[in-house]
């Protein structure tokens, strides 16, 4: 069992443009490497966007709408969709000691999602040889991470009230015949993204063994240390 890490900062950012969130993550990773900030979990939503992992096959994008941007980024994994109604989690955490194990980190992310789903009576599960979380035969949570000198970025996406039609334009996670589902589609339309964020905050802290959670406002993220450089603050906007 890991020794408890002192605290986890959690920032609820609302709807954030993908490029701005990526810039924020990069700045936070640099600050975490300098120990100017502690471990932080960013919870947010994105406007409609498709993303490709660093080695992803672009042919898995079948029929994307011209109005939906596409980004190729430094995470693992294939293609996925992000959009309103989907909870995005970007942990910026330093992996040290026994925590320096990428597979172990991925499995713990899955456990955190499974624990949060259980709060709403949904039984999440893993699949051998695959990364992510399923509910019955359909996938509900996707995971793709990056690690820079043992500090993590990117993370997970859990469908809460997501418009699942946007997944029809891609081969989700590069898995043929993969069908997606959501908390709402599984009979819980009353559950909001904010509700699920509450649950994931609790589950993430428990699985990763933090002894306390500290809420961090978007304004504090901008002001804390040199997380967001002065010339970049105008590009980080929440909606």
N, C-alpha and C positions, 0 to 999 in steps of 0.2 A: 504493500500500500504506500502511496506517495505521502510525503510529509505535507501538511496543509500549507498552501501559499497564503501569505498574509491577507490579501484582499484582491477582489476583482472589481474594476470599474466597469459600469454598464452605461452606455449612452444610447438613448432612444432618439433617433434622428428624423423620423418621419419619412417623407418621400424625397429621395436624393438622386440627382442625375448620376448615371453610372460613372462618367468621366470624373466628376467631382469626388465621388466616393473612392475611386481608385487613387486619385491624388492624395486624398486624406489618409488612406491606408499607407501609402508609400512614406508620407511624412511621419506617421505614427510609428512605423517600423523603424525608421531611422532614429527616432527619439527613444524607442524602447531599447535599441541596441546601445544607445548611450546612457541607458538607465535614467533618463530624464522623466519617464513616466512608468507606471506599473502596468500589469496585464489589464487589457481593456477589451470588452466585447461590444462591438457596434451592432445595434439592431435597427433595421430600416427597411424601407421598400424602395423599389426602383420603378421609374416609368418603363414602358415596354422596351425590351432590349434582348438581343441574342448574344451569347458569348461563346467563344471557342477557346478551349485550353491550348497550351503552347504547342502540343503535338496533334491537335484535333484535325480530323478529316473534314474539310469544307464541304464535301459531297453530302454530309449528313444534314446540311441545310437544304431542304427540298423545295420550299416555295415561300420564302420569307416575304412579308409585305415590304414594299419599298420605303414605307414610312417608319419602319422599325430598324434602328441602327444595329450594327454588328461589330463586336469588338473581339480581337484575338488578344488574350492576356496570358500572364505567366503562371496560371494555376495548372494543376493536373486535370485530367478528364477530357471529355469530348464536348459536344455542343449542348447548351441548355438555354432555357428561356427564363427571364425575370420580368416581373410586372406587378402592378397593383394587386393587393390581396395576397401577396406572397411575402412571408417573413424571411428577410435576409439576415444572416448572422456572420459578421466578420470578426473573428477573434484575433487580436494582436497580442500574442502571449509568447513569453520566452520559455523555450523548452530546455531544461537543464537536468543533469543527473539522469535518473531513470526515465524521465520524460522525453529524452532524446531518442525517440523511436517513432518514426513516421506512421507505421502501421498501427501502433498502439494509440497514437493521437487520432487517427481516422476512426478506429473502433470506439474511442471515447466520444467523439462527435456523434456517431450513430447512437450510442447509449443515451446521450443527452436528448436527442430528438425523440427516441423511443420513450424515455421517461416523461417528456412533456406531452406526448400524444396520450399516454396512459391517463393523464389527468382528465381527459375528455372522453374516456372510455374507448379509445381506439388502440388496438393492439398492433404496434409496429413491429417489424422484423427485419433481419438482415438476410442476404442471400450469399451463399458461398462463392467466393471469387469475385464478388462485385462490391462496390462502395455505394452506400446510400441506405435509404429506409423504405420498406414496402409496407402497405396495408392490404393484406390479402394478396390478390394477383397483380395489383397495380402499385406503381411507385409514387410515393408522396413526398419524399425528401431527397434532395440531391446534394452531393458534397464534392467540392473541388478545392484543393488547398495549394498554397505556395509557402515555401519556407526559405527564409533568407538569413543565413548565419544563425539558424535555430530560433528565429523569430517568425511566427506564423502570420500569414495574410490570406485573403480570400476566405472561403469557409463553406457555409451551408445555405440552402434555400428550402423552405417548407411551405407547401401549398395550403393556404388557409381558405380564402375565398377567391382564389385565382381563377381567371377565365381560361379554362383548360384548352380551349380551341386554339390558342396560340402555339401549343405543343404540336399541333397537327402539321405545322410547317417544317418540322425537324424530325430527326431520329433521336429522341431524347437520350442523352448520355452515350450515344452511339450503340444503343441496345436495340437490335431489330425486334419489332413487334412489342416494344415497350409502350404500355399505356399508363398515363398519369392519372392521379386522383387528388382529392383535396379533402380537408376537414369538412367543408360544406357539403361536398358530394357524398361523403360518408354519413350524412344525416345530421350534421351539426351546423346548420346555416347561421345560427345565432352567435357562433364563436367568431370574434373579431381578431384582427392581427394583433391588436393591443392585448387581448386576452391571452393569445398564444405567446406573446413576448413575455408576459408575466410568468407563464409556465416554463418557458425555456430558460429564463433567468434563474429560476429555482433549480431546474434540473442540471443546467450547465455548472452552476456553482457546486452542486452536490457531487456530480460525476468527477469533476476536476479538483475537488477537495479544497475549495477556497473557504476560509473561515468567516469571511464577511463579504457583502456586496455593497458597493458605494455607487450611487447614481451620479452620473456626470452629465451636465447639460451641454448642448452644442456650443454655447458661449464659452463654457469652461474648457472644452476641447481646443478652441481657438486660442485661448489665453494661457493654457497650462504649458509651462516651459517654452520650447520652440517647436511644438508639435506642428503647427501650421505657420509657415513663414509669412512675414508681413505681406509680401508681394502676392501670396496665394490666397489670402483670406477672401477676396472678392469672388473667387471661383467656387467657394464652398457655400452653397446655399441649400437650405431645406425648404420644402414646399408643404 
